Amino acid sequence: MANSYLNRTPSSTGNDKIATFSAWVKRGSSLGSQNNLFTSFPANERTQLFFTGSDTLQLQSYSSGSATMNVKTNRAFRDVNAWYHIVVAMDSTQATASDRVKFYVNGVQETSFAVATYINQNTTLSFNTASRPFYIGTYDTSQLFFDGYMSHVSWVDGQALAPTVFGETDSTSGIWKFKQPSGVTWGTNGFHLKFENSGNLGLDSSGNSNTFSVNGNGKQALDTPSNVYATMNPSVPTSSLAFSNGNNTLTGSNASNYGSNNPSTLGASAGKYYVEVKYKTAGSNVYPSVGIAPASLAPTVNPTGSVTDVCLVTMENNMYYEGSNTGSYLGSTPSAGDIIQIALDLDNQKIFFGLNGTFVGNPATGSTPAFSGITAGETICFSSRTLDNVFEWNFGNGYFGTTAITSAGSNGNGSLFEYDVPSGYYALNTKNINTYG
């Protein structure tokens, strides 16, 4: 969330030369601007790790207001669907300058740097000091907030560790995955924030009781490194459209700009998937729409054109467009505050729409779909056109914007939706695509 962060002020001084930071992060909509992962303050004695305005990763340290270290990758990190495991190991006691800071992403050491000014040997770094605030997800209390998701944030005081302490390669898929750290000597100010306790997201699980204070409107998400949920996609350029709340809220600002469809970050070619969309705010233009589109066409297609597999319900007359075909499949015209349900059956090439808990047709039995005839084997995304209105998508995390669903429906299979999920349908996430797709 764009105003959320965690903070803690150590009461004791630990090791001011050696430490390791580890975190799993999934970026949000603020590509192209500075996003801080952590900062140790005050400003003239700080160490900070952040995504830069060019989306590279940079570590800086200052002492008495002068830079003592500045290391920045050449590589940019712009994938808003991926979880990155970032490990930064710092040890100013090393004899070789490049060994004093090591960056690892998904288990692989970064070796190409745009800037590589390493700290002098045995120089103190600006962290692990008593009375010096430590922030996660921001520069300070008011600026450069990290926008996106974080999981398993760890700080080890006094050791420069390898990424294999926190992650490992899956023997089947070859994908880098989370591993529960064990046997770690966390040190005086070390911590491990799992974010498992929704009532205390800053709870330290290292055994040190170095619990953080939670600020802002950050929410616990089911989207994790081991099971990635779909969101809407800010990397697809769409005019006059803003993304927020983990890329699940779309806010349009131009009533006359029809723009293009914005697709979900995940698509599928087989399986059955369910999603809910709240029509949060109605604008002056009545043609915003939600539905599906092929992954190959979603960024550019005009849904009223002569194309196949585009099926969008508009907010004007609850009609859908698929090529030149139209029909009425929501039952009634949506109003601001209504929740639109979409059930996509890719095994039988059908789509169903519902409104506020009532479907037109029966997704479970396959009868009376809004549209039948999606091209078999084509990758399909959920999609929307947002003009001067607001759509809040719930892909299964249980929130519309920052507001939790009022009561979870049944058949969520671990995901959280407002209404009952039709039998045989699942949230669009990597686990369900691998299992049912």
Rosetta blueprint (number, residue, H / E / L):
1 M L
2 A L
3 N L
4 S L
5 Y E
6 L E
7 N E
8 R E
9 T L
10 P L
11 S L
12 S L
13 T L
14 G L
15 N L
16 D L
17 K L
18 I E
19 A E
20 T E
21 F E
22 S E
23 A E
24 W E
25 V E
26 K E
27 R E
28 G L
29 S L
30 S L
31 L L
32 G L
33 S L
34 Q L
35 N E
36 N E
37 L E
38 F E
39 T E
40 S E
41 F L
42 P L
43 A H
44 N H
45 E H
46 R L
47 T E
48 Q E
49 L E
50 F E
51 F E
52 T L
53 G L
54 S L
55 D L
56 T E
57 L E
58 Q E
59 L E
60 Q E
61 S E
62 Y E
63 S E
64 S L
65 G L
66 S E
67 A E
68 T E
69 M E
70 N E
71 V E
72 K E
73 T E
74 N E
75 R E
76 A E
77 F L
78 R L
79 D L
80 V L
81 N L
82 A L
83 W L
84 Y E
85 H E
86 I E
87 V E
88 V E
89 A E
90 M E
91 D E
92 S L
93 T L
94 Q L
95 A L
96 T L
97 A H
98 S H
99 D H
100 R L
101 V E
102 K E
103 F E
104 Y E
105 V E
106 N L
107 G L
108 V E
109 Q E
110 E L
111 T L
112 S L
113 F E
114 A E
115 V E
116 A E
117 T E
118 Y L
119 I L
120 N L
121 Q L
122 N L
123 T L
124 T L
125 L L
126 S L
127 F L
128 N L
129 T L
130 A L
131 S L
132 R L
133 P L
134 F E
135 Y E
136 I E
137 G L
138 T L
139 Y L
140 D L
141 T L
142 S L
143 Q L
144 L L
145 F L
146 F L
147 D L
148 G E
149 Y E
150 M E
151 S E
152 H E
153 V E
154 S E
155 W E
156 V E
157 D E
158 G L
159 Q L
160 A L
161 L L
162 A L
163 P H
164 T H
165 V H
166 F L
167 G E
168 E E
169 T E
170 D L
171 S L
172 T L
173 S L
174 G L
175 I L
176 W E
177 K E
178 F E
179 K L
180 Q L
181 P L
182 S L
183 G L
184 V L
185 T L
186 W L
187 G L
188 T L
189 N L
190 G L
191 F E
192 H E
193 L E
194 K L
195 F L
196 E L
197 N L
198 S L
199 G L
200 N L
201 L L
202 G L
203 L L
204 D E
205 S L
206 S L
207 G L
208 N L
209 S L
210 N L
211 T L
212 F L
213 S E
214 V E
215 N E
216 G L
217 N L
218 G L
219 K L
220 Q L
221 A L
222 L L
223 D L
224 T E
225 P L
226 S L
227 N E
228 V L
229 Y E
230 A L
231 T L
232 M E
233 N L
234 P L
235 S L
236 V L
237 P L
238 T L
239 S L
240 S L
241 L E
242 A E
243 F E
244 S E
245 N L
246 G L
247 N L
248 N L
249 T E
250 L E
251 T E
252 G E
253 S L
254 N L
255 A L
256 S L
257 N L
258 Y L
259 G L
260 S L
261 N L
262 N E
263 P E
264 S E
265 T E
266 L E
267 G E
268 A E
269 S L
270 A L
271 G L
272 K E
273 Y E
274 Y E
275 V E
276 E E
277 V E
278 K E
279 Y E
280 K E
281 T E
282 A L
283 G L
284 S L
285 N L
286 V L
287 Y L
288 P L
289 S E
290 V E
291 G E
292 I E
293 A E
294 P E
295 A L
296 S L
297 L L
298 A L
299 P L
300 T L
301 V L
302 N L
303 P L
304 T L
305 G L
306 S L
307 V L
308 T L
309 D L
310 V L
311 C E
312 L E
313 V E
314 T E
315 M L
316 E L
317 N L
318 N L
319 M E
320 Y E
321 Y E
322 E E
323 G L
324 S L
325 N E
326 T E
327 G E
328 S E
329 Y L
330 L L
331 G L
332 S L
333 T L
334 P L
335 S L
336 A L
337 G L
338 D L
339 I E
340 I E
341 Q E
342 I E
343 A E
344 L E
345 D E
346 L L
347 D L
348 N L
349 Q L
350 K E
351 I E
352 F E
353 F E
354 G E
355 L E
356 N L
357 G L
358 T E
359 F E
360 V L
361 G L
362 N E
363 P L
364 A L
365 T L
366 G L
367 S E
368 T L
369 P L
370 A L
371 F E
372 S E
373 G L
374 I L
375 T L
376 A L
377 G L
378 E L
379 T L
380 I E
381 C E
382 F E
383 S E
384 S E
385 R E
386 T L
387 L L
388 D L
389 N L
390 V E
391 F E
392 E E
393 W E
394 N E
395 F L
396 G L
397 N E
398 G L
399 Y E
400 F E
401 G L
402 T L
403 T E
404 A E
405 I L
406 T L
407 S L
408 A L
409 G L
410 S L
411 N L
412 G L
413 N L
414 G L
415 S L
416 L E
417 F L
418 E L
419 Y L
420 D L
421 V L
422 P L
423 S L
424 G L
425 Y L
426 Y E
427 A L
428 L L
429 N E
430 T H
431 K H
432 N H
433 I H
434 N H
435 T H
436 Y H
437 G L
